[in-house]
Amino acid sequence: MHSTLIVARMDAESSVDVAKLFGEFDATEMPHRMGTRRRQLFAYRGLYFHLQDFDSDNGGQLIEEAKPDARFVGISEDLKPFIQAYDPATWRSPADAMATRFYNWTASS
């Protein structure tokens, strides 16, 4: 499984609104189109963490292909009042907000 973690800024009070937007988005076929297997959202002291798991490492490519879809454009716009870039000076796309994994451990069967 491949994972991405996006880090941004969010007021904790916005978590209900953000969860509702993603709940509606994830009820469509868009997660399947993007290869998303699981999405988890976390908030901590003004930070927003968006953990997205994919079956394979081509999730980034599938997301790029989904970007022109009106539903993808719509949720991106709908989230703008709630989610701010962690570093607005360097942010150009979600790729600029992705954390880098530096350790991974998985239990053996």
Biopython code that builds the backbone (N, CA, C, O; Angstrom):
import numpy as np
from Bio.PDB.StructureBuilder import StructureBuilder

atoms = [
    (1, "MET", "N", (0.843, -1.170, 0.000)),
    (1, "MET", "CA", (0.000, 0.000, 0.000)),
    (1, "MET", "C", (0.894, 1.240, 0.000)),
    (1, "MET", "O", (1.919, 1.271, 0.681)),
    (2, "HIS", "N", (0.510, 2.241, -0.751)),
    (2, "HIS", "CA", (1.225, 3.512, -0.843)),
    (2, "HIS", "C", (0.398, 4.566, -0.097)),
    (2, "HIS", "O", (-0.830, 4.561, -0.178)),
    (3, "SER", "N", (1.061, 5.454, 0.618)),
    (3, "SER", "CA", (0.373, 6.496, 1.378)),
    (3, "SER", "C", (0.958, 7.861, 1.058)),
    (3, "SER", "O", (2.139, 7.990, 0.736)),
    (4, "THR", "N", (0.106, 8.882, 1.154)),
    (4, "THR", "CA", (0.566, 10.256, 1.098)),
    (4, "THR", "C", (0.004, 10.978, 2.318)),
    (4, "THR", "O", (-1.087, 10.662, 2.793)),
    (5, "LEU", "N", (0.760, 11.946, 2.814)),
    (5, "LEU", "CA", (0.328, 12.738, 3.954)),
    (5, "LEU", "C", (0.493, 14.203, 3.590)),
    (5, "LEU", "O", (1.604, 14.684, 3.364)),
    (6, "ILE", "N", (-0.631, 14.900, 3.538)),
    (6, "ILE", "CA", (-0.622, 16.334, 3.256)),
    (6, "ILE", "C", (-0.749, 17.072, 4.582)),
    (6, "ILE", "O", (-1.591, 16.732, 5.414)),
    (7, "VAL", "N", (0.085, 18.075, 4.772)),
    (7, "VAL", "CA", (0.083, 18.887, 5.982)),
    (7, "VAL", "C", (-0.313, 20.309, 5.605)),
    (7, "VAL", "O", (0.234, 20.886, 4.665)),
    (8, "ALA", "N", (-1.263, 20.867, 6.340)),
    (8, "ALA", "CA", (-1.712, 22.232, 6.080)),
    (8, "ALA", "C", (-2.154, 22.846, 7.410)),
    (8, "ALA", "O", (-1.940, 22.274, 8.479)),
    (9, "ARG", "N", (-2.763, 24.002, 7.319)),
    (9, "ARG", "CA", (-3.269, 24.679, 8.520)),
    (9, "ARG", "C", (-4.796, 24.686, 8.473)),
    (9, "ARG", "O", (-5.405, 24.877, 7.421)),
    (10, "MET", "N", (-5.397, 24.471, 9.654)),
    (10, "MET", "CA", (-6.853, 24.455, 9.736)),
    (10, "MET", "C", (-7.259, 24.797, 11.171)),
    (10, "MET", "O", (-6.672, 24.285, 12.124)),
    (11, "ASP", "N", (-8.242, 25.642, 11.317)),
    (11, "ASP", "CA", (-8.829, 25.907, 12.621)),
    (11, "ASP", "C", (-9.599, 24.653, 13.025)),
    (11, "ASP", "O", (-10.387, 24.137, 12.234)),
    (12, "ALA", "N", (-9.386, 24.159, 14.233)),
    (12, "ALA", "CA", (-10.025, 22.919, 14.693)),
    (12, "ALA", "C", (-11.543, 22.977, 14.580)),
    (12, "ALA", "O", (-12.187, 21.945, 14.387)),
    (13, "GLU", "N", (-12.116, 24.154, 14.697)),
    (13, "GLU", "CA", (-13.571, 24.298, 14.587)),
    (13, "GLU", "C", (-14.071, 23.973, 13.183)),
    (13, "GLU", "O", (-15.262, 23.719, 13.000)),
    (14, "SER", "N", (-13.201, 23.976, 12.210)),
    (14, "SER", "CA", (-13.586, 23.679, 10.823)),
    (14, "SER", "C", (-13.661, 22.184, 10.541)),
    (14, "SER", "O", (-14.100, 21.783, 9.464)),
    (15, "SER", "N", (-13.242, 21.360, 11.488)),
    (15, "SER", "CA", (-13.174, 19.920, 11.219)),
    (15, "SER", "C", (-14.520, 19.328, 10.828)),
    (15, "SER", "O", (-14.568, 18.422, 9.996)),
    (16, "VAL", "N", (-15.596, 19.805, 11.395)),
    (16, "VAL", "CA", (-16.926, 19.284, 11.047)),
    (16, "VAL", "C", (-17.247, 19.596, 9.587)),
    (16, "VAL", "O", (-17.741, 18.734, 8.861)),
    (17, "ASP", "N", (-16.970, 20.818, 9.160)),
    (17, "ASP", "CA", (-17.232, 21.213, 7.776)),
    (17, "ASP", "C", (-16.358, 20.432, 6.797)),
    (17, "ASP", "O", (-16.832, 19.979, 5.755)),
    (18, "VAL", "N", (-15.092, 20.281, 7.137)),
    (18, "VAL", "CA", (-14.164, 19.566, 6.256)),
    (18, "VAL", "C", (-14.567, 18.094, 6.155)),
    (18, "VAL", "O", (-14.561, 17.520, 5.066)),
    (19, "ALA", "N", (-14.916, 17.487, 7.289)),
    (19, "ALA", "CA", (-15.350, 16.084, 7.270)),
    (19, "ALA", "C", (-16.607, 15.912, 6.423)),
    (19, "ALA", "O", (-16.737, 14.919, 5.707)),
    (20, "LYS", "N", (-17.528, 16.864, 6.497)),
    (20, "LYS", "CA", (-18.757, 16.792, 5.698)),
    (20, "LYS", "C", (-18.435, 16.861, 4.207)),
    (20, "LYS", "O", (-18.985, 16.095, 3.415)),
    (21, "LEU", "N", (-17.546, 17.774, 3.824)),
    (21, "LEU", "CA", (-17.169, 17.897, 2.413)),
    (21, "LEU", "C", (-16.538, 16.608, 1.898)),
    (21, "LEU", "O", (-16.875, 16.139, 0.811)),
    (22, "PHE", "N", (-15.623, 16.034, 2.677)),
    (22, "PHE", "CA", (-14.998, 14.792, 2.237)),
    (22, "PHE", "C", (-15.980, 13.624, 2.278)),
    (22, "PHE", "O", (-15.895, 12.724, 1.442)),
    (23, "GLY", "N", (-16.904, 13.623, 3.229)),
    (23, "GLY", "CA", (-17.916, 12.574, 3.278)),
    (23, "GLY", "C", (-18.753, 12.554, 2.007)),
    (23, "GLY", "O", (-19.043, 11.490, 1.461)),
    (24, "GLU", "N", (-19.138, 13.737, 1.542)),
    (24, "GLU", "CA", (-19.914, 13.839, 0.295)),
    (24, "GLU", "C", (-19.061, 13.429, -0.904)),
    (24, "GLU", "O", (-19.536, 12.718, -1.791)),
    (25, "PHE", "N", (-17.819, 13.870, -0.933)),
    (25, "PHE", "CA", (-16.912, 13.542, -2.032)),
    (25, "PHE", "C", (-16.639, 12.038, -2.080)),
    (25, "PHE", "O", (-16.653, 11.430, -3.150)),
    (26, "ASP", "N", (-16.393, 11.452, -0.919)),
    (26, "ASP", "CA", (-16.058, 10.031, -0.862)),
    (26, "ASP", "C", (-17.264, 9.127, -1.121)),
    (26, "ASP", "O", (-17.101, 7.929, -1.350)),
    (27, "ALA", "N", (-18.465, 9.689, -1.088)),
    (27, "ALA", "CA", (-19.665, 8.918, -1.407)),
    (27, "ALA", "C", (-19.852, 8.770, -2.918)),
    (27, "ALA", "O", (-20.713, 8.012, -3.365)),
    (28, "THR", "N", (-19.052, 9.486, -3.703)),
    (28, "THR", "CA", (-19.097, 9.374, -5.161)),
    (28, "THR", "C", (-18.087, 8.312, -5.603)),
    (28, "THR", "O", (-17.449, 7.671, -4.768)),
    (29, "GLU", "N", (-17.948, 8.132, -6.896)),
    (29, "GLU", "CA", (-16.960, 7.172, -7.396)),
    (29, "GLU", "C", (-15.555, 7.779, -7.495)),
    (29, "GLU", "O", (-14.617, 7.107, -7.922)),
    (30, "MET", "N", (-15.412, 9.052, -7.100)),
    (30, "MET", "CA", (-14.114, 9.712, -7.222)),
    (30, "MET", "C", (-12.980, 8.999, -6.473)),
    (30, "MET", "O", (-11.897, 8.860, -7.041)),
    (31, "PRO", "N", (-13.171, 8.542, -5.234)),
    (31, "PRO", "CA", (-12.059, 7.848, -4.580)),
    (31, "PRO", "C", (-11.594, 6.629, -5.380)),
    (31, "PRO", "O", (-10.397, 6.358, -5.468)),
    (32, "HIS", "N", (-12.535, 5.906, -5.953)),
    (32, "HIS", "CA", (-12.173, 4.733, -6.753)),
    (32, "HIS", "C", (-11.426, 5.153, -8.012)),
    (32, "HIS", "O", (-10.468, 4.499, -8.423)),
    (33, "ARG", "N", (-11.869, 6.245, -8.618)),
    (33, "ARG", "CA", (-11.199, 6.753, -9.824)),
    (33, "ARG", "C", (-9.754, 7.145, -9.524)),
    (33, "ARG", "O", (-8.869, 6.975, -10.363)),
    (34, "MET", "N", (-9.524, 7.668, -8.325)),
    (34, "MET", "CA", (-8.186, 8.117, -7.943)),
    (34, "MET", "C", (-7.369, 6.996, -7.306)),
    (34, "MET", "O", (-6.199, 7.198, -6.981)),
    (35, "GLY", "N", (-7.961, 5.825, -7.122)),
    (35, "GLY", "CA", (-7.242, 4.716, -6.515)),
    (35, "GLY", "C", (-7.133, 4.809, -5.006)),
    (35, "GLY", "O", (-6.316, 4.117, -4.399)),
    (36, "THR", "N", (-7.949, 5.659, -4.392)),
    (36, "THR", "CA", (-7.914, 5.832, -2.946)),
    (36, "THR", "C", (-8.549, 4.632, -2.258)),
    (36, "THR", "O", (-9.682, 4.252, -2.555)),
    (37, "ARG", "N", (-7.807, 4.052, -1.348)),
    (37, "ARG", "CA", (-8.320, 2.920, -0.576)),
    (37, "ARG", "C", (-8.858, 3.385, 0.776)),
    (37, "ARG", "O", (-9.851, 2.856, 1.275)),
    (38, "ARG", "N", (-8.186, 4.383, 1.362)),
    (38, "ARG", "CA", (-8.616, 4.897, 2.664)),
    (38, "ARG", "C", (-8.163, 6.342, 2.790)),
    (38, "ARG", "O", (-7.094, 6.722, 2.312)),
    (39, "ARG", "N", (-9.000, 7.138, 3.446)),
    (39, "ARG", "CA", (-8.669, 8.544, 3.728)),
    (39, "ARG", "C", (-8.892, 8.769, 5.219)),
    (39, "ARG", "O", (-9.924, 8.385, 5.768)),
    (40, "GLN", "N", (-7.918, 9.394, 5.863)),
    (40, "GLN", "CA", (-8.060, 9.762, 7.260)),
    (40, "GLN", "C", (-7.645, 11.219, 7.412)),
    (40, "GLN", "O", (-6.637, 11.649, 6.852)),
    (41, "LEU", "N", (-8.425, 11.970, 8.170)),
    (41, "LEU", "CA", (-8.146, 13.377, 8.420)),
    (41, "LEU", "C", (-7.881, 13.565, 9.911)),
    (41, "LEU", "O", (-8.595, 13.025, 10.756)),
    (42, "PHE", "N", (-6.840, 14.342, 10.219)),
    (42, "PHE", "CA", (-6.463, 14.596, 11.601)),
    (42, "PHE", "C", (-6.264, 16.092, 11.798)),
    (42, "PHE", "O", (-5.880, 16.807, 10.872)),
    (43, "ALA", "N", (-6.529, 16.555, 13.011)),
    (43, "ALA", "CA", (-6.267, 17.940, 13.380)),
    (43, "ALA", "C", (-5.461, 17.942, 14.670)),
    (43, "ALA", "O", (-5.727, 17.164, 15.586)),
    (44, "TYR", "N", (-4.465, 18.834, 14.728)),
    (44, "TYR", "CA", (-3.650, 18.963, 15.927)),
    (44, "TYR", "C", (-3.109, 20.389, 16.008)),
    (44, "TYR", "O", (-2.313, 20.811, 15.169)),
    (45, "ARG", "N", (-3.549, 21.120, 17.020)),
    (45, "ARG", "CA", (-3.038, 22.461, 17.304)),
    (45, "ARG", "C", (-2.922, 23.358, 16.074)),
    (45, "ARG", "O", (-1.868, 23.935, 15.802)),
    (46, "GLY", "N", (-4.007, 23.460, 15.351)),
    (46, "GLY", "CA", (-4.034, 24.332, 14.186)),
    (46, "GLY", "C", (-3.477, 23.723, 12.917)),
    (46, "GLY", "O", (-3.397, 24.391, 11.887)),
    (47, "LEU", "N", (-3.086, 22.448, 12.984)),
    (47, "LEU", "CA", (-2.576, 21.764, 11.802)),
    (47, "LEU", "C", (-3.599, 20.750, 11.310)),
    (47, "LEU", "O", (-4.397, 20.220, 12.083)),
    (48, "TYR", "N", (-3.559, 20.498, 10.036)),
    (48, "TYR", "CA", (-4.444, 19.562, 9.347)),
    (48, "TYR", "C", (-3.555, 18.513, 8.700)),
    (48, "TYR", "O", (-2.576, 18.842, 8.030)),
    (49, "PHE", "N", (-3.903, 17.252, 8.903)),
    (49, "PHE", "CA", (-3.166, 16.135, 8.309)),
    (49, "PHE", "C", (-4.144, 15.294, 7.509)),
    (49, "PHE", "O", (-5.164, 14.850, 8.035)),
    (50, "HIS", "N", (-3.841, 15.078, 6.262)),
    (50, "HIS", "CA", (-4.699, 14.330, 5.340)),
    (50, "HIS", "C", (-3.907, 13.108, 4.875)),
    (50, "HIS", "O", (-3.044, 13.202, 4.002)),
    (51, "LEU", "N", (-4.220, 11.964, 5.475)),
    (51, "LEU", "CA", (-3.539, 10.716, 5.143)),
    (51, "LEU", "C", (-4.404, 9.948, 4.155)),
    (51, "LEU", "O", (-5.563, 9.634, 4.427)),
    (52, "GLN", "N", (-3.818, 9.657, 3.010)),
    (52, "GLN", "CA", (-4.545, 8.973, 1.943)),
    (52, "GLN", "C", (-3.753, 7.738, 1.547)),
    (52, "GLN", "O", (-2.564, 7.822, 1.238)),
    (53, "ASP", "N", (-4.423, 6.588, 1.559)),
    (53, "ASP", "CA", (-3.787, 5.318, 1.217)),
    (53, "ASP", "C", (-4.283, 4.836, -0.143)),
    (53, "ASP", "O", (-5.457, 4.972, -0.489)),
    (54, "PHE", "N", (-3.341, 4.268, -0.903)),
    (54, "PHE", "CA", (-3.619, 3.768, -2.246)),
    (54, "PHE", "C", (-3.171, 2.316, -2.342)),
    (54, "PHE", "O", (-2.276, 1.888, -1.614)),
    (55, "ASP", "N", (-3.787, 1.569, -3.229)),
    (55, "ASP", "CA", (-3.379, 0.185, -3.443)),
    (55, "ASP", "C", (-1.985, 0.088, -4.044)),
    (55, "ASP", "O", (-1.263, -0.876, -3.793)),
    (56, "SER", "N", (-1.608, 1.082, -4.836)),
    (56, "SER", "CA", (-0.304, 1.042, -5.489)),
    (56, "SER", "C", (0.311, 2.440, -5.475)),
    (56, "SER", "O", (-0.323, 3.403, -5.041)),
    (57, "ASP", "N", (1.536, 2.540, -5.946)),
    (57, "ASP", "CA", (2.230, 3.828, -5.913)),
    (57, "ASP", "C", (1.881, 4.736, -7.088)),
    (57, "ASP", "O", (2.530, 5.765, -7.277)),
    (58, "ASN", "N", (0.873, 4.380, -7.881)),
    (58, "ASN", "CA", (0.463, 5.258, -8.985)),
    (58, "ASN", "C", (-0.692, 6.172, -8.587)),
    (58, "ASN", "O", (-1.349, 6.747, -9.455)),
    (59, "GLY", "N", (-0.952, 6.316, -7.273)),
    (59, "GLY", "CA", (-2.017, 7.199, -6.808)),
    (59, "GLY", "C", (-1.816, 8.628, -7.260)),
    (59, "GLY", "O", (-2.774, 9.306, -7.631)),
    (60, "GLY", "N", (-0.568, 9.097, -7.234)),
    (60, "GLY", "CA", (-0.299, 10.465, -7.682)),
    (60, "GLY", "C", (-0.681, 10.684, -9.125)),
    (60, "GLY", "O", (-1.225, 11.731, -9.476)),
    (61, "GLN", "N", (-0.401, 9.702, -9.968)),
    (61, "GLN", "CA", (-0.755, 9.800, -11.386)),
    (61, "GLN", "C", (-2.273, 9.806, -11.560)),
    (61, "GLN", "O", (-2.808, 10.577, -12.356)),
    (62, "LEU", "N", (-2.966, 8.940, -10.808)),
    (62, "LEU", "CA", (-4.419, 8.882, -10.915)),
    (62, "LEU", "C", (-5.064, 10.173, -10.418)),
    (62, "LEU", "O", (-6.066, 10.623, -10.975)),
    (63, "ILE", "N", (-4.497, 10.764, -9.380)),
    (63, "ILE", "CA", (-5.023, 12.040, -8.895)),
    (63, "ILE", "C", (-4.819, 13.123, -9.939)),
    (63, "ILE", "O", (-5.718, 13.930, -10.175)),
    (64, "GLU", "N", (-3.648, 13.153, -10.569)),
    (64, "GLU", "CA", (-3.401, 14.126, -11.636)),
    (64, "GLU", "C", (-4.435, 13.988, -12.752)),
    (64, "GLU", "O", (-4.918, 14.989, -13.281)),
    (65, "GLU", "N", (-4.771, 12.758, -13.106)),
    (65, "GLU", "CA", (-5.758, 12.511, -14.151)),
    (65, "GLU", "C", (-7.158, 12.942, -13.715)),
    (65, "GLU", "O", (-7.983, 13.298, -14.555)),
    (66, "ALA", "N", (-7.433, 12.914, -12.406)),
    (66, "ALA", "CA", (-8.754, 13.274, -11.893)),
    (66, "ALA", "C", (-8.922, 14.779, -11.678)),
    (66, "ALA", "O", (-10.048, 15.251, -11.527)),
    (67, "LYS", "N", (-7.835, 15.534, -11.661)),
    (67, "LYS", "CA", (-7.906, 16.971, -11.344)),
    (67, "LYS", "C", (-8.873, 17.777, -12.212)),
    (67, "LYS", "O", (-9.520, 18.686, -11.691)),
    (68, "PRO", "N", (-9.003, 17.488, -13.509)),
    (68, "PRO", "CA", (-9.948, 18.287, -14.309)),
    (68, "PRO", "C", (-11.423, 17.967, -14.019)),
    (68, "PRO", "O", (-12.302, 18.732, -14.415)),
    (69, "ASP", "N", (-11.705, 16.857, -13.339)),
    (69, "ASP", "CA", (-13.083, 16.463, -13.048)),
    (69, "ASP", "C", (-13.754, 17.544, -12.203)),
    (69, "ASP", "O", (-13.154, 18.059, -11.260)),
    (70, "ALA", "N", (-14.979, 17.881, -12.534)),
    (70, "ALA", "CA", (-15.710, 18.945, -11.839)),
    (70, "ALA", "C", (-15.837, 18.671, -10.345)),
    (70, "ALA", "O", (-15.845, 19.609, -9.548)),
    (71, "ARG", "N", (-15.936, 17.408, -9.953)),
    (71, "ARG", "CA", (-16.044, 17.084, -8.524)),
    (71, "ARG", "C", (-14.729, 17.359, -7.794)),
    (71, "ARG", "O", (-14.740, 17.809, -6.649)),
    (72, "PHE", "N", (-13.616, 17.097, -8.438)),
    (72, "PHE", "CA", (-12.305, 17.380, -7.840)),
    (72, "PHE", "C", (-12.114, 18.892, -7.729)),
    (72, "PHE", "O", (-11.690, 19.398, -6.690)),
    (73, "VAL", "N", (-12.427, 19.599, -8.798)),
    (73, "VAL", "CA", (-12.328, 21.060, -8.789)),
    (73, "VAL", "C", (-13.244, 21.628, -7.714)),
    (73, "VAL", "O", (-12.875, 22.564, -7.005)),
    (74, "GLY", "N", (-14.444, 21.056, -7.596)),
    (74, "GLY", "CA", (-15.427, 21.542, -6.627)),
    (74, "GLY", "C", (-14.960, 21.389, -5.191)),
    (74, "GLY", "O", (-15.047, 22.337, -4.410)),
    (75, "ILE", "N", (-14.465, 20.209, -4.828)),
    (75, "ILE", "CA", (-14.033, 20.040, -3.434)),
    (75, "ILE", "C", (-12.808, 20.897, -3.145)),
    (75, "ILE", "O", (-12.657, 21.408, -2.035)),
    (76, "SER", "N", (-11.942, 21.059, -4.123)),
    (76, "SER", "CA", (-10.777, 21.926, -3.926)),
    (76, "SER", "C", (-11.224, 23.351, -3.602)),
    (76, "SER", "O", (-10.667, 23.990, -2.709)),
    (77, "GLU", "N", (-12.208, 23.838, -4.313)),
    (77, "GLU", "CA", (-12.733, 25.188, -4.059)),
    (77, "GLU", "C", (-13.474, 25.244, -2.724)),
    (77, "GLU", "O", (-13.317, 26.203, -1.968)),
    (78, "ASP", "N", (-14.276, 24.225, -2.433)),
    (78, "ASP", "CA", (-15.064, 24.200, -1.198)),
    (78, "ASP", "C", (-14.190, 24.154, 0.051)),
    (78, "ASP", "O", (-14.594, 24.640, 1.107)),
    (79, "LEU", "N", (-12.985, 23.569, -0.063)),
    (79, "LEU", "CA", (-12.089, 23.467, 1.089)),
    (79, "LEU", "C", (-11.303, 24.750, 1.358)),
    (79, "LEU", "O", (-10.779, 24.933, 2.457)),
    (80, "LYS", "N", (-11.216, 25.630, 0.378)),
    (80, "LYS", "CA", (-10.387, 26.844, 0.521)),
    (80, "LYS", "C", (-10.703, 27.694, 1.753)),
    (80, "LYS", "O", (-9.774, 28.224, 2.362)),
    (81, "PRO", "N", (-11.974, 27.848, 2.148)),
    (81, "PRO", "CA", (-12.225, 28.651, 3.356)),
    (81, "PRO", "C", (-11.733, 27.992, 4.643)),
    (81, "PRO", "O", (-11.591, 28.663, 5.665)),
    (82, "PHE", "N", (-11.474, 26.690, 4.600)),
    (82, "PHE", "CA", (-11.138, 25.950, 5.807)),
    (82, "PHE", "C", (-9.677, 25.528, 5.908)),
    (82, "PHE", "O", (-9.134, 25.449, 7.010)),
    (83, "ILE", "N", (-9.034, 25.256, 4.776)),
    (83, "ILE", "CA", (-7.680, 24.721, 4.749)),
    (83, "ILE", "C", (-6.748, 25.770, 4.130)),
    (83, "ILE", "O", (-6.993, 26.266, 3.030)),
    (84, "GLN", "N", (-5.687, 26.092, 4.851)),
    (84, "GLN", "CA", (-4.694, 27.040, 4.339)),
    (84, "GLN", "C", (-3.357, 26.316, 4.189)),
    (84, "GLN", "O", (-3.057, 25.382, 4.932)),
    (85, "ALA", "N", (-2.580, 26.753, 3.239)),
    (85, "ALA", "CA", (-1.258, 26.164, 3.014)),
    (85, "ALA", "C", (-0.410, 26.304, 4.267)),
    (85, "ALA", "O", (-0.475, 27.316, 4.963)),
    (86, "TYR", "N", (0.375, 25.293, 4.543)),
    (86, "TYR", "CA", (1.288, 25.348, 5.688)),
    (86, "TYR", "C", (2.296, 26.475, 5.488)),
    (86, "TYR", "O", (2.579, 27.236, 6.414)),
    (87, "ASP", "N", (2.828, 26.577, 4.291)),
    (87, "ASP", "CA", (3.777, 27.637, 3.956)),
    (87, "ASP", "C", (3.315, 28.301, 2.659)),
    (87, "ASP", "O", (3.715, 27.881, 1.573)),
    (88, "PRO", "N", (2.481, 29.328, 2.764)),
    (88, "PRO", "CA", (1.930, 29.957, 1.547)),
    (88, "PRO", "C", (2.986, 30.462, 0.570)),
    (88, "PRO", "O", (2.722, 30.545, -0.630)),
    (89, "ALA", "N", (4.162, 30.797, 1.054)),
    (89, "ALA", "CA", (5.215, 31.335, 0.180)),
    (89, "ALA", "C", (5.746, 30.289, -0.793)),
    (89, "ALA", "O", (6.227, 30.635, -1.872)),
    (90, "THR", "N", (5.662, 29.009, -0.422)),
    (90, "THR", "CA", (6.222, 27.962, -1.287)),
    (90, "THR", "C", (5.163, 27.058, -1.895)),
    (90, "THR", "O", (5.495, 26.184, -2.696)),
    (91, "TRP", "N", (3.892, 27.245, -1.537)),
    (91, "TRP", "CA", (2.833, 26.345, -1.996)),
    (91, "TRP", "C", (2.401, 26.683, -3.421)),
    (91, "TRP", "O", (2.044, 27.821, -3.725)),
    (92, "ARG", "N", (2.440, 25.667, -4.287)),
    (92, "ARG", "CA", (1.931, 25.800, -5.648)),
    (92, "ARG", "C", (0.890, 24.718, -5.951)),
    (92, "ARG", "O", (-0.002, 24.915, -6.776)),
    (93, "SER", "N", (1.018, 23.564, -5.267)),
    (93, "SER", "CA", (0.073, 22.462, -5.456)),
    (93, "SER", "C", (0.147, 21.584, -4.206)),
    (93, "SER", "O", (1.044, 21.765, -3.382)),
    (94, "PRO", "N", (-0.792, 20.626, -4.053)),
    (94, "PRO", "CA", (-0.729, 19.734, -2.884)),
    (94, "PRO", "C", (0.613, 19.014, -2.744)),
    (94, "PRO", "O", (1.003, 18.654, -1.634)),
    (95, "ALA", "N", (1.315, 18.801, -3.840)),
    (95, "ALA", "CA", (2.626, 18.145, -3.760)),
    (95, "ALA", "C", (3.597, 18.945, -2.887)),
    (95, "ALA", "O", (4.512, 18.372, -2.294)),
    (96, "ASP", "N", (3.404, 20.260, -2.806)),
    (96, "ASP", "CA", (4.271, 21.103, -1.994)),
    (96, "ASP", "C", (3.948, 21.003, -0.505)),
    (96, "ASP", "O", (4.659, 21.570, 0.325)),
    (97, "ALA", "N", (2.886, 20.289, -0.168)),
    (97, "ALA", "CA", (2.476, 20.132, 1.228)),
    (97, "ALA", "C", (2.590, 18.688, 1.700)),
    (97, "ALA", "O", (2.142, 18.360, 2.799)),
    (98, "MET", "N", (3.183, 17.823, 0.882)),
    (98, "MET", "CA", (3.274, 16.412, 1.243)),
    (98, "MET", "C", (4.495, 16.152, 2.113)),
    (98, "MET", "O", (5.615, 16.560, 1.804)),
    (99, "ALA", "N", (4.235, 15.461, 3.203)),
    (99, "ALA", "CA", (5.315, 15.071, 4.102)),
    (99, "ALA", "C", (6.135, 13.964, 3.445)),
    (99, "ALA", "O", (5.637, 13.223, 2.599)),
    (100, "THR", "N", (7.389, 13.868, 3.848)),
    (100, "THR", "CA", (8.284, 12.834, 3.340)),
    (100, "THR", "C", (8.421, 11.739, 4.392)),
    (100, "THR", "O", (8.819, 12.001, 5.527)),
    (101, "ARG", "N", (8.091, 10.519, 4.006)),
    (101, "ARG", "CA", (8.250, 9.400, 4.929)),
    (101, "ARG", "C", (9.728, 9.099, 5.079)),
    (101, "ARG", "O", (10.450, 8.981, 4.089)),
    (102, "PHE", "N", (10.175, 8.976, 6.319)),
    (102, "PHE", "CA", (11.576, 8.656, 6.544)),
    (102, "PHE", "C", (11.755, 7.374, 7.358)),
    (102, "PHE", "O", (12.886, 6.976, 7.636)),
    (103, "TYR", "N", (10.639, 6.716, 7.747)),
    (103, "TYR", "CA", (10.722, 5.429, 8.429)),
    (103, "TYR", "C", (9.405, 4.715, 8.236)),
    (103, "TYR", "O", (8.344, 5.341, 8.247)),
    (104, "ASN", "N", (9.467, 3.410, 8.059)),
    (104, "ASN", "CA", (8.267, 2.612, 7.890)),
    (104, "ASN", "C", (8.509, 1.243, 8.503)),
    (104, "ASN", "O", (9.567, 0.650, 8.292)),
    (105, "TRP", "N", (7.557, 0.742, 9.248)),
    (105, "TRP", "CA", (7.633, -0.587, 9.829)),
    (105, "TRP", "C", (6.285, -1.267, 9.650)),
    (105, "TRP", "O", (5.241, -0.640, 9.826)),
    (106, "THR", "N", (6.306, -2.526, 9.307)),
    (106, "THR", "CA", (5.086, -3.318, 9.144)),
    (106, "THR", "C", (5.276, -4.632, 9.886)),
    (106, "THR", "O", (6.318, -5.278, 9.782)),
    (107, "ALA", "N", (4.251, -5.014, 10.633)),
    (107, "ALA", "CA", (4.310, -6.288, 11.352)),
    (107, "ALA", "C", (4.332, -7.437, 10.367)),
    (107, "ALA", "O", (3.641, -7.403, 9.349)),
    (108, "SER", "N", (5.118, -8.450, 10.664)),
    (108, "SER", "CA", (5.130, -9.636, 9.806)),
    (108, "SER", "C", (4.033, -10.586, 10.260)),
    (108, "SER", "O", (3.639, -10.597, 11.427)),
    (109, "SER", "N", (3.559, -11.367, 9.335)),
    (109, "SER", "CA", (2.454, -12.298, 9.629)),
    (109, "SER", "C", (2.907, -13.443, 10.489)),
    (109, "SER", "O", (2.106, -14.314, 10.829)),
]
sb = StructureBuilder()
sb.init_structure("model")
sb.init_model(0)
sb.init_chain("A")
sb.init_seg("    ")
for serial, (resi, resn, name, xyz) in enumerate(atoms, 1):
    if name == "N":
        sb.init_residue(resn, " ", resi, " ")
    sb.init_atom(name, np.array(xyz, "f"), 0.0, 1.0, " ", f" {name:<3s}", serial, name[0])
structure = sb.get_structure()
